């Protein structure tokens, strides 16, 4: 995609939508001119916000995204106008709440192209969704000698539940390493498949390496040996077109809060025939057909896996977020983020003493808009802390005015095994979303250079 500048009308049509059409709170003004157009559309009330007298630049989108006002209004509208429980009343408020709640489920199904909305299970988050599969499908189907294949780059939420299941069933975990390009070795994964393999658990996009796995190839080969595939799509569903029927995955999980929706809700996609054969994960109200003193019978999916009162407002808010993303177009979002990703990598790789993890972008390799990195002889926590609090410290810094306030992540990003494999304990991470701009990247690089200069001045 071209670099946007000059007149705002030169930008793609989806970029020209008015703040009323997009619905973001405090959009901020767009000032066309010689400099790159500043795009603040999707930062909600963070747009134009200042911290310590400096412009805020939010670059922690792999952890959570900002929310458009359409989502906030959907939440408020539920609580103010039709607050009621779902599936439990015949009165007007309950019927309306139930309709909106189930409509959100249908929106998710359409968004990822599930065959039926009943294949979508609401959960608290993606972590709970994986635990649901682990305890319901895993404890029922896995036995001693069975194998589960993962990569060393998996999120903790995709590792720990299966460790617990293996402790109870006697199944074993097998981990696939990285290639020299620091990408999970998909060829080795395919070669590791055998009749012992019962499940493959893989991410779609890595939250550290920014790499994308060939899910379709993995699914085809896994199915060839009779194994099921669970895909952690937390870093893909918000950023690209994801079609579960085309991918063929048996299970797929994602979180609302990473795709402009509220916290406290996520979803599990599962093929209908698998969900129908799985026992309940939690017991209680809503997930039953009939309850007797000595036994109970259970509802069909999805109700079977949604015990108790769900996060009603949050699910409706997620539906509103899907409306917003769909209105822009996921392919357009992805195309723009590919350009941002290349720009971020190019700028960051030009900074002295910086080590970026994951593959080098090329004509055949696309990185997600994520860069986990370290700076030689400077702890990543010091980098992130200094970027966050740089204005207070700028009087001590002889290398510049420290620019704007940049929020980046630091730590192991819930991927300790991967960090150990790479020979480190932690990394800093800048992660972008479609509402970020090249100007944000420039601000970040300027601040990072100043930060490095500050610490190098003591050496």
Order of alpha helices (4+ residues) and beta strands (2+ residues): alpha-beta-beta-alpha-alpha-beta-alpha-beta-alpha-beta-alpha-beta-alpha-beta-alpha-beta-beta-alpha-beta-beta-alpha-alpha-beta-beta-alpha-alpha-beta-beta-alpha-beta-alpha
